[in-house]
Amino acid sequence: MLVRLLCSFCLLFVTVRSASADDSLDATILEMRLNEVLDAHPTAKRTTVTLKVVDLESGETLYDRGGDRLQVPASNLKIYTSACALDTFGPDHRFQTIVRADGPIENGVLRGDLKLIGGGDAMLTSKDLQKLAKRVVDELGIRQIIGGVVVDNSRYAPRLKGPGWMWDDEPSYYNMSVTPLMVDFNVLTVKLTPDAEGFVYAKLEPPSNYPELVSVGADAAAGNELATRRPYTEPIEYRGDRKLDKPTELRMTMHDPGPWVAGMLTQMLAEAGVNFSPPSRKAVADAEGGVAARELVHVGPTLAETLKHFNHVSENAVGEVLLHEIALARGVERPDWPEGAKAISKWLVEQAKLEPGSFRYVDGSGLSRYNLISADSSVRLLQYLKQSDDFEPFFQSLPTSEVKLDEATLAGASDQSPAPRVSAKGGSMSSVSTMSGYLRTLDGRLLAFSLLANGFIGNNEPVFDLRQQVWRELVRYRR
């Protein structure tokens, strides 16, 4: 079964049972009620479930069942990456992408290559690339390139996939290759349309001359999909022997994104009126004549905006790019995953005060099966963030879940208290369902919680039900 990192942050509405105004739970009763929930729920019979809850105002631990036990986090790990990124760069930081003309520009002719240099903006889109193509014409005045478009992905080490990623997740959209230049999160769209006879015709959208699209039959295709790419290979195979009633679009990754992006930008420039011709020996000599390079800079969104997308959509590409950028900020040249993981792990222990051995951080998104966290380490991180200058942008980056209450239960809340709400990041993959974040009680107190479940068979709906039952008890806590 393919590991599928799916966003478990979708809005979950908790219906709290009818209660009177004095139907609140102190710490002792809350612990008893949570024990009853966890002991009785079918999920806990074969699944490893851990839960820790802390009152952030008093610092009191309200509940701890297996809080120090290590669990696979899936996308729950994203809060660890978010916290370190905010401390490293600040919420207003913006990553940049550079277009450089590597050669002289005379009368609209660039004698040299046009280089696209990745700078860690994981949010760069093909629409942004289209705007850059227009700027090349309007601002640099280029009408002809005697050379080509070159993508510079040298900022990171050349490894494209993280440690512990599942090979058979290829070419799923969440298992993208990671480079300092990410366009559309390095996920392309294969548009399949019926030709005149109804058979499948494939093209890339936006257009690019890479990767190669190969028409195959059932015997040659990798599986029985309409289109796919074999793991760690370049060509995309599509079933040219199949017939379609209507157009279909498939999203998938490519093995090496650099040539794909170069092909897209080449096509966009051509559509903007730029002509390309191969360089002659004289053109190469002129390009090497010491002419100062001319550049355009695309500035990406703020880190705060990026983290909202990272945590709400659970976009793996953002976490992996941030891991590399944090290592660069710590002075590591051309970092690989281990350098980024080491830098972030060090920050988690020394700055956020997580206990050594209470987590194992391997990649930036939680896609790796080697990652491990504990409910204790997550709650400690949430406590640290509550006291930090970065709490507000971090809190705003978390998906929210409304707590729907009936009138009788609402009567137990103060008129001045904020509505009960859960702001938390979840994670899901095969046999894993996790969530850590903040919960606002009926009387307005803010709790930090981490509920981790590993080792179940089937879907995670039973874990969602357990989660809701836990929230029903927590929301009524009153000190």
N, C-alpha and C positions, 0 to 999 in steps of 0.2 A: 504494500500500500504506500502510495507516495506520501511523503511528509508534506503536509499542507499548512503553511503558516497563514492562518486566517485571522482577520481582525476580530477579537472577542470583546472589542470595546463598544459594540453596537448597543443602542439604548435598551436597557433592561428595566422594565418597570416593576417595582416591588409593591405588591398589594399587602399592606399590613392589616392583620386581623382587627376586628372591632375592639376598641379598648376605651376605658373610661379615663377621665382626666388624671386620676391618680395611679394609672396602670403603668408605672415606670419601673425600671429595674436598677437597683443599686449594684455595686460590683459583685457582691456575694451571690445575689440572685442571678445576675447576668451570667456568671461563670457556670452556675448550675444549669441554666437554660441552654447555654451553648453546648455543654456536655451532653445534654439530652438530645439536642439536634444531631450532633456528630455521632453519637452512639446509635441512634435509631435510623439514620438515613442509609438507604441501601448502597449509596456510593462508597461509604466508608468500609464496607465489608471486604472488598477486594482491592480497593484503591488506597494508596498512601495519601492521606490528607493531613496537612499541617495548617495551623492557624495561629496568628499572633495579633493582638489588638492592644494599642496603647492610647491612653487619654493624653492628648498633646498639651493640654492646659496644666494638668497636674504632674505629668510624667509617669503616672501610675500604669503598670502593666495590668490590663483588665483580663486578659486571657492569653494563655500560651500552651498550645498542644503541639509538641514536636517542633517548636520554633527553631531549634538548632539543627534540624534534619535537612540534609542537602537534597534538592529537587531540581529537575530539569525545568528551566523557566519559560522556554519559548520567548515570545515577544515581551514578556514581563521584564526581560533584561534591558529593554529600551530605556527604562527610567534611570538605570545606572549610567548609560551612555549620555543621556540628556543632562544629568546632573553635572557630570565632569565637563561636558562641552560648555555649559553655561558658565561654570567657574573659570574655564580656560579662556574663552573668547568674549564673554559678555553677551547679553541678549540682543544688542544692536549690531553685532559684527555681521559683515557681509562678505561672502567669498566671491572671487572674480574669475572671469574667463577672458582670455586675451586673444585677439586676432592680430597677427604680426605679418607685415610684408617684408620678407627676407630678400630684399634686393631693391634696386633703384626703380622709382616710378617716374616715367617721362612720357608726357603727352598721353596719359591714360594707360600706359603699358607698364606692367610689372614684370621686370626681368628677374625672375626668381620665384620661389614658392610662397604661397600664402599659408601661414602656419596658424593652426588653432591650438591653443595651449590651455590644457585643463588646470584649474586652480582650486578644485574642491567644492564647486557649487553643484551639489547633488540635485538641485531643483531646476537646472537648465532644461529647457524644453525645445522641441523642434520649431515651435513658434518663435522662441528667442533666437534660434539659429537663423530663421528666415529674416528677422529684423537685422541681425548682424550682416547677412548677405547684402541687404539694402544699404546698410551703412558703409560697407566696403565700396559700393558704387558712389554713394552720395558724399561721403566724407573723405575717402581716400582717392576718389576720382578714377578708380580702376575700371578699364573697359576691356582689357586684354591681359591675360596671364601667360607669359612664356615660362611655363613650369606647371605646377599642380597644387592641389590642396593637400597639406600634410597635417596630421594630428599628432601632437606632442603629449603623450601620456607618461613621460619619464618622471613625473613627480613622485610616483609610488613605485615600489618593487613590482616586478612583472607578474607575480602570481595573481590570477584573476578570481579565484574562488577561495573561500575561507576554510580554515581547518574544521573538520567535522561536518562539512556539508554533505548531504546525501547525493551520490552520483546520479541516482535515478530520478532526482528532481528536475534534471535537464529535460526540455528547455523551458520549464515553467517560469512565469513572469517574476516570481518572488526569488528565484535562484539566479539573479543576474550576475554577469561578470562585473567586477568592480574596478573602475579606473578613475583618475582624477578629473577626467572629462566625462560627465554623465549626461546623456541627452535622453529625455523621456525615461529616466531611470535605467537606461540601456535596455529598454524593451521595445521591440519593433512590432509593427502590425502587418500581418500577411492578409491581403485582401483577395478572397477567392470569389470569382464571378464565372457564370456560365458563358461559354463562347457561343458561336452561332449554332452549333449542334447540341448545346447544353452541357458539354464537358467542361471540367474545371480548368479555369485559367487563373494563374496566380501572379500577383505583383505586390511590391512593397509600398507602404503608405506611411510617411512621405517617400517619394521615389529615391532609390539609391541603386548603384550598380553592385552592391555587396549587401548580404551574401548572395551566392548563386542560388537561383530557384531551379530545381530539377524536377521534371515530370517523371513519375515512376508509376508502376502498376502495383497491384496488391502483393505480389511475390517479393518485390524489391523494397517496398516501403517499410520503415521502422515502425512496426505496429500497424494498426488499421486506422490511424487518424487521417483526417483530410490533409493535414500538413503537419510536419514535425521536423525536428533536427536531432540527429543521433548525438548522444552525449560527447562533448569535447570535439566535435567536428564542425566544419564550416557550412556546407551546403544545407539548404532547407528543401526537403522533399515534399512534394505534394502529389496527391492522387489524381493524375491526369486522366485515368481511366474511369473516374466517377462522374456522374452527372449531378448537377445542382439545379434546384428550382428557383433559388434566389441567392443573391450575394451573401457571403459569410466572411466575417473578420475574426482572425485568431491573433492573440498576443503571445509573443514568445521572446526569449532572449537569443542573442547570437554569441558565438564563442569569443570572437575578438571584436569589440565594439569600434575600435579605431577606424578601420577601413569603411565600416558602415557610416560613421559620422562624416568621414571625408567624402564619401560618395554622395551623401545627402547635401552637404554644403556645395559641392561641385555642381549638382543639379540646380540648386537654388540660385547660385551665381549665374549659371547659364540662362535661367529663366529671367534673371534681372538684366540680361544683355551682355554678360561678360563672355568673351571668347577665350578658348584655351588652345595653346599650341605647344608642342614639345620644345624643350630648350635646345638651342644650338651650342656649339663650343664657345662661340663669342658671347652668347647670352649668359652662360655659366661664368665666364671670366668677368663680365661686367657685374654680375651679381656678387662676385667676391671682391669687389673693388673698394670695400670699406665704407659703403654708403650707410648712413644711420638708418636703422629699421624704423618703420612707422607702425604705430599700434592703435588698435581700438580696444576699449575695455568694456565688457559687459558686467554690470554689478548685480549680483543676485539678491534675493530677499534677505531680511534680517534673520539671525539665528532663531529668534523667538518665533517668527513666522514659519521657519523651516521645521522647528520642533513641533508646532501644532500639526503640520502635515505628517511628520514622523510618527507621532503618537496616535493621532486620530485615524489615519489611514493605515498605520503600521507598516510604513514604507521601509523595507529592509535596506535599500540602497543608501538612504540617508545615514543610518547607523554605521555602515561599513566605511563610508567616506569620512564621517566624523572621527572614527577610530584612527584612520591614517592621519587626518589633519591634527589631531591631538598629539600624536607622536612627533609630527613635524614641529609643532609649537614647543615641544620639549627638546628640540635640537637634533632629532633623528633624521638623517638624510635618506631619502627614498625608502620610507618605512614599509615593512611587511606587517601582517597581522600580529605576530608575536610582540613586536616593538610597541604597537598601539595598545595591545592588551596589557602589557607590562606597565606602561605609563598610566593607564586608567586604573588598574588594580592598585598601584602605588598610591594614587590620589584617593581612592576609596578607603584605604586603610589609614593613611596619614592625615588626610583632611576631613573626610566624612566620618572617621573613627569606626569603621566596620571592623569586626574582629578578624584577624588573619585566619584563614581556613573556613570562614563562614560563607564563602562564595568561590567560584572559579569562573573568571571572565576570559572568554576566548575570542569572541567576535562582537561586533557592535550592535547587532540586531536581534540576537537570540536564535538565529537559524541553525547554529552549530549544536549538535547533540552533546558536545563536550562541556557546554556551559552548565554551571550548577549555582543555585542560590539557596538561601534559607529564608523562611519567613522572618527570622530575627534580623538578618542582614538587610532585607527590604524595609522593615519598619525602622531600623536604625537610620537608614538613608532618608526615609521620609521625615523622621524627626530632625535630622540635620538640615534638610531643605527648609523645613518650617521656620527655622531660626536664621536662615541665610538671606542675603540680599537678593538672591535669585528665586525666592519662593514664588513671587507673583507670576513671572513668565513661565516657571515650571508648572505651577498649578493651572494656569490657563492652557497649557499644552495638553492637559489630560482630558480624555473623553469623559463626559458626564452622563449619569443615569438618574433620572428623576425618581423620587420615591413617592408613589401615589398613596395618599392616605384618605381614609374616610373621615366624616365629621367628628365621630367620637374620638378617634385617635388624635386628630388635629386639636381637640380641646385640651390635650395634655401638653401642648406647646405654648410657649409665651408668644404674645402678639408681636413682640419685637424680635423674635428669633428668625433667622433665615430659614427658608424651607428646607427640610431634610433632603440631602443630595449626596450622591456618590460621585467622586471624581477619582478615577482610577484607570490604570493601564492593565489590560489583560493580555494573555498569550495563549495560543492554541497550536498544537501539532498533534500528530498521532500519539494517543495515550497521555497527552499533557493538556491541562487546562488550569491556568493560573490568573490571579488578579491581585494587584497591590495598589493602594492609594489611600484616599481620605474619605471619611463618611461624616456628614453633619447630622447630629442627633436632633430629636424633637425640641430639646431646650437650647439648641444652638452650639453645643460643644463639638469640637473637631477631634475625631479619632483617626489614628493611622492603623491600617490593617493590611495583612497579607494572608491570602488564602490560596494554598498551592495544592494541586491534585495531580498525581502521577500514577500511571500503571493501570489505567482502565482499558477495556475493550469496547469498541463501538464509538458512537458519537458522544459529544460532551454535554448533551442536554441534561442528564442527571446531575452533573456537576453544577450547571447553571441553576437547577432547582435547589441544590444544597446552598449555593451562594445566596439565593434569595431568602432562604430560611434563616441563614446567619444574619443577613441585613435586617430582617424583621425583629430580631432580638436586639441588635446593636443600636438601632434607631431609637429604642425606648430607654437606653441607658441614661441615668440621671445621677449626678454625684450628690 
